[in-house]
């Protein structure tokens, strides 16, 4: 289960497991707007959801209070996508 709370202007707090369907819906809602994601209460994540986060331009999606394991995973996905597009 996941709960999404709007906190301050442009900041969304995600609580619960990070799921692909929920992240797609969130990004559909915000569109090309900048959003800050507070991921401090995310205990687990689907690989597809992490890939979606990694694909979102850093200028449009700021990670706030992101657990280290999740930040590392997102960075690995960004590197992997960058190396695949370079070949």
C-alpha positions in Angstrom: 0.0 0.0 0.0 1.1 3.5 -0.7 -0.1 6.9 0.4 0.9 10.1 -1.3 0.7 13.3 0.7 1.2 16.8 -0.6 3.3 18.7 2.0 4.9 22.0 1.0 4.6 23.7 -2.4 5.7 21.3 -5.1 6.7 18.6 -2.6 5.1 15.2 -2.4 5.7 12.7 0.4 5.5 9.0 -0.7 4.7 6.6 2.1 4.8 2.8 1.5 6.2 0.6 -1.2 7.2 2.3 -4.4 5.1 0.9 -7.2 5.3 1.5 -10.9 1.6 2.1 -11.4 1.6 4.8 -8.7 4.7 6.5 -10.0 3.2 6.6 -13.5 0.0 8.1 -12.2 2.0 10.7 -10.1 4.1 11.7 -13.1 0.9 11.9 -15.3 -0.6 14.3 -12.8 2.5 16.6 -12.4 3.3 16.4 -16.1 6.3 18.6 -17.0 6.1 20.5 -13.6 8.9 20.3 -11.1 8.2 18.1 -8.2 10.2 17.3 -5.0 9.7 13.7 -3.7 10.1 13.0 0.0 10.9 9.3 -0.1 11.9 9.0 3.6 9.1 6.5 4.3 9.6 4.1 1.4 10.7 0.7 2.8 10.8 -1.1 -0.6 10.5 -0.5 -4.3 9.7 -2.2 -7.5 12.5 -2.2 -10.1 10.1 -0.7 -12.7 9.3 2.2 -10.3 13.0 2.8 -9.7 13.6 2.9 -13.5 10.8 5.5 -13.8 12.4 7.7 -11.2 15.8 7.3 -12.9 14.3 8.3 -16.3 12.7 11.5 -14.9 15.0 14.5 -15.5 16.8 15.6 -12.3 15.7 19.2 -13.0 12.1 18.1 -12.9 12.3 15.6 -10.0 14.2 16.4 -6.8 14.6 13.6 -4.3 14.2 14.8 -0.8 15.1 12.6 2.2 15.7 9.6 0.0 17.0 6.5 1.7 20.6 5.7 0.8 19.8 2.3 -0.7 17.1 3.9 -2.9 19.3 6.8 -4.0 22.1 4.4 -4.9 19.7 2.2 -6.9 18.3 5.2 -8.8 21.8 6.3 -9.6 22.8 2.9 -10.9 19.7 2.9 -13.2 20.7 6.3 -14.5 24.2 5.1 -15.2 23.0 1.9 -16.9 20.6 3.9 -19.1 23.4 6.3 -20.0 25.8 3.6 -20.9 23.1 1.8 -23.0 22.3 5.0 -25.0 26.0 5.6 -25.6 26.6 2.3 -27.4 
